[in-house]
Amino acid sequence: MSERWLWTQKEDIGPSPRGGHTMAYEAARQRVVLFGGFGLATPGATTYSNLGDTWVWDGGAWTQVADTGPDPRFIHGMVYDDSRQRVVLFGGYGSTSTPPFGDTWEWDGTEWTQIADTGPSERFVPAMAFDRSRECQVLFGGYFQGTWFNDTWEWADGTGWVKRQDMGPQSIAFPKITYTEKGMVLFACKSGVFVGSGQTWEWDGKLWTQHQDMGPKARDRYALVYDSQRDRVVLFGGLTVQAAEPLGDTWELAIIEQPPE
């Protein structure tokens, strides 16, 4: 059976033009939530300003639902918590004159509430995903002041942030993590060593295990997601660091259980 893939432009009005924003799908309310990013300070300007607005996309139109909540920021972590039907946001970059954020916020579909100001240290571009089997947010790494972190934290309702590990992937740049039915999968490359293949790791809630260092070549700023219908991790694109060359390749990771020997 053949398939037809078709991109369709649905709207060109809504949130102002921007980059560095994040989006999460609210399954309970069947809509996409967008927060923050950065855009031109004014139309036609040559300077940028950070944004702190919240929008939702229902498949037909964008609606701005809040302009209060987290301080304006970009390249923060944000993910949907299926068990509590909340969008959870952490960290992000504010300005060159201030450190990045280390606060945690929740969106309940109506408003933002700050739920923590302790936990992981201030950082931006952390990897975040929701572990459905263990009903917790998983956060790995991020960046601040020339350092790529390698700590692993989990957030669960009632316990808040708990540091689970500070061993595992070392000096990982622009990490991406996604949930699969068999565990959390991370793909990343070592900072400053963007040659050869990237690294593939698994988090089981206690330990990190490196499974292979073959597959997609080293890159940063790629996208990674889990296809639950086909049980595949899908990776697309990114940039080569040496030449900042955009990549257009698509990879899939199949986690195949081997029978005991």
Secondary structure, 3 states (H helix, E strand, C coil): CCCCCCCCCCCCCCCCCCECCEEEEECCCCEEEEEEEEEECCCCCCCEEEEEEEEEECCCCEEEEECCCCCCCECCEEEEECCCCEEEEECCECCCCCCCCCCEEEECCCCEEEEECCCCCCCECCEEEEECCCCEEEEECCEECCEECCCEEEEECCCEEEEEECCCCCCEEEEEEEEECCEEEEEEEECCCCCCECEEEEECCCCEEEEECCCCECCECCEEEEECCCCEEEEEEEECCCCCCEEEEEEEECCCCCCCC
